[in-house]
Amino acid sequence: MTVSTGRHVHPKQQSLAVPLPAGGDAQAPTPAAWSSDPEVRGELRARIALSLLAEPGDRQVGTDIADLGAVEASHRLTHTREPTRADAVLNEAVAAQLSRASDLGIECLIPGHPGWPSQLDDLGDAAPLLLWVRGGQLRTDLLRSVSIVGARACSPYGRMQAETIAAEVALFGWTVVSGGAYGIDAAAHNGALAVGGRTVLVSAGGVDRPYPRAHEHLYRRVRGSGVVVSECPLGAPPARHRFLTRNRLIAAMSRGTVIVEAALKSGARGTAASAARLTRHVMAVPGPITSDLSTGCHDLIREGQAILVGGSRDVLELITPLGEAHPGSEAKSLLGWLAAKGPASLADLSLALELNSEAVMALLTVLEGGGYVSRGRRGWQMTDDAMARFARRR
């Protein structure tokens, strides 16, 4: 197991900093220096202990950490909830977590280190104690991210909308965040993966315990092209209340949340409420007026709690900072050129986009994998499905 490291430390965790060497140029400590520092290890173990004693989102624990520090908060909670055999039992459990993380190559992030997504601090006392991470670089992936959530028992319309929006925002350089569940969540992850994009799966159980079991393959795919993350201990089973508290992380991680199909009372609406409290963008995709699956989306729009979005263009207009070009604009330009001009050779596309043939071929490979383009006798062209989905949104 590794601990994310670096020089800049959150103000509440200044005591974790390893002293810089005297004299000469100040250099950030190496990962080995961080992980071997007694204070860092003590903080890490204390937070793991707290995660084993308290449920995610426990505000009282968050308050105690702010007032006392994680080590003292852990000591007090241990002897309050496990007064007999507390130290021995808990120390063994913490050691088991660290051992399993090391065996599986799982990273543990704690507040105050550069690997920690600082936007989670907006949750205040309800911020996660730590994050178990399996896959890539979480903080980097979340710098430009959007959450897409919705009904588990979704309709074909909802699945298509989620997949399309996820694929297109991922194609333009945004990471798609969702919860790995059946329905809209899975569609969002699959849409991003289809175009070689980045996606983050926020689990309601341990990152070593895929749920639902039928999504074990999805978890593996996400780990290979993104991150699986959870605040729950390794091996922890998902539970109803953990799904509800997990939703606040999905909302906090990204710049905005898109709701695709949701009942009047649903977990997706809870995610939307969390996003609104955190002053993130809340967006909803409308559905057929006769569909019960879209009543939650329609209610959010009617009450002014969400902005109606009809596709990725609307989403990107909201979440992209003013004056900033969309990453992945080369791919958008390529598709736009094919939509306007029709089939073209690799040489024609290189000339039109002012890119070398290797760069254009790399774009075409990604777009072909996502079902946006195909190669025929007349050259590269947009697929019929892509023309219907993408060209009308330009």
C-alpha positions as CSV (number, residue, x, y, z in Angstrom):
1,M,0.0,0.0,0.0
2,T,1.1,3.5,-0.7
3,V,0.3,6.9,0.8
4,S,-0.1,9.9,-1.5
5,T,2.7,12.3,-0.9
6,G,3.9,15.8,-1.5
7,R,4.9,19.1,-0.1
8,H,1.8,21.2,0.1
9,V,-0.4,20.3,3.1
10,H,-3.9,21.2,4.0
11,P,-4.0,23.8,6.9
12,K,-5.7,21.3,9.3
13,Q,-2.9,18.8,8.7
14,Q,0.2,21.0,9.0
15,S,1.6,18.7,11.7
16,L,2.0,16.0,9.1
17,A,4.7,17.8,7.2
18,V,8.1,16.3,7.1
19,P,10.7,18.9,8.0
20,L,12.6,20.2,5.0
21,P,16.4,19.7,5.1
22,A,18.4,22.5,6.6
23,G,20.4,24.6,4.1
24,G,20.4,24.3,0.4
25,D,17.4,24.2,-1.8
26,A,14.2,23.1,-0.2
27,Q,12.9,19.9,-1.8
28,A,9.7,18.1,-1.3
29,P,10.1,14.9,0.6
30,T,10.0,11.6,-1.3
31,P,7.1,9.2,-1.1
32,A,9.2,6.9,1.0
33,A,9.9,9.8,3.5
34,W,6.2,10.5,3.8
35,S,5.2,6.9,4.3
36,S,7.9,6.2,6.9
37,D,7.3,9.4,8.9
38,P,5.9,8.4,12.4
39,E,3.3,11.2,12.4
40,V,2.1,10.3,8.9
41,R,1.8,6.7,9.8
42,G,0.1,7.5,13.1
43,E,-2.5,9.7,11.3
44,L,-3.1,7.1,8.7
45,R,-3.6,4.3,11.2
46,A,-5.9,6.5,13.3
47,R,-8.1,7.3,10.4
48,I,-8.3,3.7,9.4
49,A,-9.3,2.8,12.9
50,L,-12.0,5.5,12.9
51,S,-13.3,4.2,9.6
52,L,-13.7,0.8,11.2
53,L,-15.5,2.3,14.2
54,A,-17.8,4.8,12.6
55,E,-20.0,4.8,9.5
56,P,-19.2,7.1,6.5
57,G,-20.4,10.7,6.9
58,D,-20.5,10.7,10.8
59,R,-20.4,14.4,11.5
60,Q,-19.6,13.9,15.2
61,V,-16.4,12.1,14.2
62,G,-15.6,14.8,11.8
63,T,-16.1,17.4,14.5
64,D,-13.9,15.4,16.9
65,I,-11.1,15.2,14.4
66,A,-11.3,19.0,13.8
67,D,-11.1,19.6,17.5
68,L,-8.8,16.9,18.8
69,G,-7.0,15.5,15.7
70,A,-7.4,12.1,14.3
71,V,-5.2,10.2,16.7
72,E,-6.9,11.5,19.9
73,A,-10.3,11.2,18.3
74,S,-9.5,7.5,17.5
75,H,-8.3,6.9,21.0
76,R,-11.5,8.3,22.6
77,L,-13.9,6.6,20.2
78,T,-12.1,3.3,20.6
79,H,-12.6,3.3,24.4
80,T,-16.1,4.6,24.1
81,R,-17.4,1.9,21.7
82,E,-15.1,-0.9,22.4
83,P,-14.1,-0.6,26.1
84,T,-12.9,-4.1,26.4
85,R,-10.0,-5.5,24.4
86,A,-10.3,-2.3,22.3
87,D,-6.6,-1.7,21.6
88,A,-5.6,-5.2,20.7
89,V,-8.7,-5.9,18.5
90,L,-8.6,-2.6,16.7
91,N,-4.8,-2.7,16.1
92,E,-5.2,-6.2,14.5
93,A,-8.1,-4.9,12.3
94,V,-6.0,-1.9,11.2
95,A,-3.0,-4.1,10.4
96,A,-5.3,-6.4,8.4
97,Q,-6.5,-3.5,6.3
98,L,-3.0,-2.3,5.6
99,S,-1.9,-5.8,4.7
100,R,-4.7,-6.4,2.3
101,A,-4.2,-3.0,0.7
102,S,-0.5,-3.9,0.1
103,D,-1.4,-7.3,-1.4
104,L,-3.8,-5.8,-3.9
105,G,-1.9,-2.6,-4.7
106,I,-4.6,-0.4,-3.2
107,E,-3.7,3.2,-2.3
108,C,-4.9,5.0,0.8
109,L,-5.4,8.7,0.6
110,I,-5.8,11.0,3.7
111,P,-6.5,14.7,3.8
112,G,-3.5,16.9,3.6
113,H,-1.6,15.1,0.8
114,P,-1.5,16.1,-2.8
115,G,-3.3,13.0,-3.9
116,W,-6.3,14.0,-1.9
117,P,-9.2,15.6,-4.0
118,S,-9.4,19.0,-2.1
119,Q,-13.0,19.6,-3.3
120,L,-14.1,16.9,-0.8
121,D,-13.2,19.4,2.0
122,D,-16.3,21.3,1.0
123,L,-18.2,18.6,2.9
124,G,-16.9,19.9,6.2
125,D,-17.5,17.6,9.1
126,A,-19.1,15.1,6.7
127,A,-15.9,14.8,4.6
128,P,-14.6,11.3,4.3
129,L,-12.0,10.2,6.8
130,L,-9.9,8.6,4.0
131,L,-10.2,7.1,0.6
132,W,-9.2,3.7,-0.6
133,V,-8.2,4.0,-4.3
134,R,-7.7,1.3,-6.9
135,G,-6.6,2.4,-10.3
136,G,-5.1,5.7,-11.6
137,Q,-4.5,9.1,-10.1
138,L,-7.8,10.2,-8.5
139,R,-7.0,13.9,-7.9
140,T,-5.9,14.4,-11.5
141,D,-8.9,12.5,-12.9
142,L,-11.3,14.7,-10.9
143,L,-9.8,18.0,-11.9
144,R,-12.2,18.0,-14.8
145,S,-15.1,15.8,-14.0
146,V,-18.9,15.5,-14.2
147,S,-21.2,13.1,-12.4
148,I,-23.9,11.2,-14.2
149,V,-26.5,9.3,-12.1
150,G,-30.0,8.0,-12.3
151,A,-32.4,5.1,-12.1
152,R,-31.2,1.5,-11.7
153,A,-34.3,0.2,-13.6
154,C,-33.7,2.6,-16.4
155,S,-35.4,2.6,-19.8
156,P,-33.6,2.1,-23.2
157,Y,-34.1,5.8,-23.7
158,G,-32.4,6.6,-20.4
159,R,-29.5,4.2,-21.0
160,M,-28.9,5.7,-24.5
161,Q,-28.9,9.3,-23.1
162,A,-26.5,8.4,-20.3
163,E,-24.1,6.5,-22.6
164,T,-24.2,9.3,-25.2
165,I,-23.6,12.1,-22.8
166,A,-20.9,10.2,-21.0
167,A,-19.1,9.2,-24.2
168,E,-19.2,12.8,-25.6
169,V,-18.0,14.6,-22.5
170,A,-15.3,11.9,-22.0
171,L,-14.3,12.4,-25.6
172,F,-13.8,16.1,-24.9
173,G,-11.4,15.4,-21.9
174,W,-13.8,15.2,-19.0
175,T,-13.9,12.4,-16.4
176,V,-17.2,10.7,-15.8
177,V,-18.1,10.0,-12.2
178,S,-20.8,7.5,-11.1
179,G,-21.6,4.8,-8.7
180,G,-21.2,1.5,-10.5
181,A,-24.8,0.4,-10.0
182,Y,-27.2,-1.2,-12.6
183,G,-28.9,1.1,-15.0
184,I,-27.8,4.7,-15.6
185,D,-24.6,4.4,-13.5
186,A,-23.3,1.4,-15.6
187,A,-24.4,3.2,-18.8
188,A,-22.4,6.3,-17.8
189,H,-19.2,4.3,-17.1
190,N,-19.6,2.2,-20.3
191,G,-20.1,5.4,-22.4
192,A,-16.9,6.8,-21.1
193,L,-15.0,3.6,-21.5
194,A,-16.3,3.1,-25.1
195,V,-14.3,6.2,-26.3
196,G,-11.2,5.5,-24.2
197,G,-12.2,8.1,-21.7
198,R,-11.6,8.4,-18.0
199,T,-14.2,7.3,-15.4
200,V,-14.3,7.2,-11.6
201,L,-16.5,4.6,-9.9
202,V,-17.5,5.5,-6.3
203,S,-18.3,2.3,-4.5
204,A,-20.7,1.9,-1.5
205,G,-18.6,-0.9,-0.2
206,G,-14.9,-1.9,-0.2
207,V,-13.0,-1.3,-3.4
208,D,-12.0,-4.9,-3.2
209,R,-15.6,-6.1,-3.2
210,P,-17.4,-5.3,-6.5
211,Y,-21.1,-4.7,-6.1
212,P,-23.3,-5.8,-7.7
213,R,-21.4,-9.0,-8.4
214,A,-22.5,-9.0,-12.0
215,H,-20.4,-5.8,-12.4
216,E,-17.1,-7.4,-11.5
217,H,-16.0,-7.0,-15.1
218,L,-17.1,-3.3,-15.1
219,Y,-15.0,-2.7,-12.0
220,R,-11.9,-4.3,-13.7
221,R,-12.4,-2.2,-16.8
222,V,-12.8,1.0,-14.7
223,R,-9.6,0.2,-12.8
224,G,-7.8,-0.1,-16.1
225,S,-9.0,3.3,-17.5
226,G,-9.8,5.3,-14.4
227,V,-10.3,4.8,-10.6
228,V,-12.5,2.7,-8.2
229,V,-12.7,4.6,-4.9
230,S,-14.5,4.2,-1.6
231,E,-14.4,5.6,1.9
232,C,-15.5,2.2,3.3
233,P,-13.0,-0.3,4.8
234,L,-11.7,-3.0,2.6
235,G,-14.0,-5.9,2.5
236,A,-17.0,-3.9,3.7
237,P,-20.3,-5.0,2.2
238,P,-22.5,-2.3,0.6
239,A,-25.6,-1.4,2.7
240,R,-28.6,0.8,2.0
241,H,-27.4,3.6,4.3
242,R,-23.9,3.5,2.7
243,F,-25.4,4.1,-0.8
244,L,-27.1,7.2,0.6
245,T,-24.0,8.6,2.2
246,R,-21.9,7.6,-0.8
247,N,-24.0,10.0,-3.0
248,R,-22.5,13.1,-1.2
249,L,-19.1,12.0,-2.5
250,I,-20.3,11.7,-6.1
251,A,-21.8,15.2,-5.9
252,A,-18.7,16.7,-4.2
253,M,-16.1,15.2,-6.6
254,S,-17.3,16.9,-9.8
255,R,-18.2,20.3,-11.1
256,G,-21.8,19.3,-11.8
257,T,-24.2,16.4,-11.6
258,V,-26.4,15.2,-14.5
259,I,-29.6,13.3,-13.5
260,V,-30.8,10.9,-16.2
261,E,-34.2,9.3,-15.2
262,A,-35.1,9.5,-11.5
263,A,-38.3,8.9,-9.5
264,L,-39.7,11.5,-7.3
265,K,-38.0,9.8,-4.3
266,S,-34.7,8.3,-5.3
267,G,-31.0,8.2,-4.6
268,A,-30.3,10.2,-7.7
269,R,-32.4,13.1,-6.3
270,G,-30.4,12.8,-3.1
271,T,-27.2,13.3,-5.1
272,A,-28.8,16.3,-6.8
273,A,-29.6,17.8,-3.4
274,S,-26.0,17.3,-2.2
275,A,-24.7,18.9,-5.3
276,A,-27.0,21.9,-4.8
277,R,-25.9,22.3,-1.2
278,L,-22.3,22.3,-2.4
279,T,-23.1,24.9,-5.1
280,R,-22.3,22.5,-7.9
281,H,-24.2,22.6,-11.1
282,V,-27.4,20.4,-11.1
283,M,-28.6,19.3,-14.5
284,A,-31.5,17.0,-15.5
285,V,-32.3,15.3,-18.8
286,P,-36.1,15.4,-19.6
287,G,-37.9,12.3,-20.6
288,P,-41.3,11.4,-22.1
289,I,-44.0,13.1,-20.1
290,T,-45.7,9.7,-19.7
291,S,-42.6,8.1,-18.1
292,D,-42.7,7.6,-14.3
293,L,-38.9,7.1,-14.5
294,S,-38.5,10.8,-15.5
295,T,-40.9,12.4,-12.9
296,G,-38.0,13.2,-10.6
297,C,-36.1,15.0,-13.4
298,H,-39.2,16.9,-14.5
299,D,-39.9,18.0,-10.9
300,L,-36.3,19.2,-10.4
301,I,-36.6,21.3,-13.6
302,R,-40.1,22.6,-12.8
303,E,-39.0,23.7,-9.3
304,G,-35.9,25.4,-10.6
305,Q,-33.6,23.0,-8.8
306,A,-31.9,21.7,-12.0
307,I,-31.2,23.1,-15.4
308,L,-32.6,21.2,-18.4
309,V,-29.9,19.7,-20.6
310,G,-30.5,18.0,-23.9
311,G,-27.1,16.6,-24.4
312,S,-23.4,17.0,-23.9
313,R,-23.2,20.4,-25.5
314,D,-25.5,21.8,-22.8
315,V,-23.6,20.0,-20.1
316,L,-20.2,21.3,-21.3
317,E,-21.5,24.8,-21.6
318,L,-22.3,24.8,-17.9
319,I,-19.3,23.1,-16.5
320,T,-16.5,24.5,-18.7
321,P,-14.9,27.6,-17.2
322,L,-15.6,30.8,-19.2
323,G,-13.0,31.5,-21.9
324,E,-11.6,28.0,-21.7
325,A,-11.6,25.7,-24.8
326,H,-12.9,22.2,-24.5
327,P,-10.1,19.6,-24.1
328,G,-10.4,17.1,-26.9
329,S,-11.4,19.9,-29.3
330,E,-9.3,18.1,-32.0
331,A,-11.7,15.2,-31.8
332,K,-14.7,17.5,-32.0
333,S,-13.2,19.3,-35.0
334,L,-12.5,16.0,-36.7
335,L,-16.1,14.8,-36.3
336,G,-17.4,18.2,-37.3
337,W,-15.3,18.2,-40.5
338,L,-16.5,14.7,-41.4
339,A,-20.1,15.7,-40.7
340,A,-19.8,18.6,-43.1
341,K,-17.5,17.2,-45.8
342,G,-18.2,13.5,-45.8
343,P,-15.7,10.7,-46.2
344,A,-12.0,11.6,-46.2
345,S,-8.6,10.1,-46.3
346,L,-6.1,10.2,-43.5
347,A,-4.0,12.7,-45.6
348,D,-7.0,15.0,-46.1
349,L,-7.9,15.0,-42.4
350,S,-4.3,15.7,-41.4
351,L,-4.3,18.7,-43.8
352,A,-7.7,20.0,-42.6
353,L,-6.9,19.7,-38.9
354,E,-3.3,20.8,-39.3
355,L,-2.1,17.7,-37.3
356,N,0.4,15.1,-38.3
357,S,-0.9,11.7,-39.5
358,E,0.1,9.9,-36.3
359,A,-2.0,12.3,-34.2
360,V,-5.0,12.0,-36.5
361,M,-4.7,8.2,-36.6
362,A,-4.8,8.1,-32.8
363,L,-8.0,10.2,-32.8
364,L,-9.6,8.0,-35.4
365,T,-8.7,4.9,-33.4
366,V,-10.5,6.2,-30.3
367,L,-13.5,7.4,-32.3
368,E,-13.7,4.1,-34.1
369,G,-13.7,2.3,-30.8
370,G,-16.6,4.5,-29.6
371,G,-18.7,3.8,-32.7
372,Y,-18.3,7.4,-34.1
373,V,-16.4,6.7,-37.3
374,S,-15.7,3.8,-39.6
375,R,-13.3,3.2,-42.5
376,G,-14.8,2.4,-45.9
377,R,-13.8,2.3,-49.5
378,R,-14.0,6.1,-49.8
379,G,-12.1,6.7,-46.6
380,W,-13.0,7.6,-43.0
381,Q,-16.6,8.6,-42.4
382,M,-19.0,9.1,-39.5
383,T,-21.3,6.3,-38.7
384,D,-25.1,6.8,-39.2
385,D,-25.6,6.6,-35.4
386,A,-22.9,9.2,-34.8
387,M,-24.5,11.5,-37.3
388,A,-27.8,11.3,-35.5
389,R,-26.3,11.6,-32.0
390,F,-23.4,14.1,-32.5
391,A,-24.0,16.2,-35.6
392,R,-27.3,17.7,-34.5
393,R,-25.7,18.8,-31.2
394,R,-22.9,20.8,-32.7
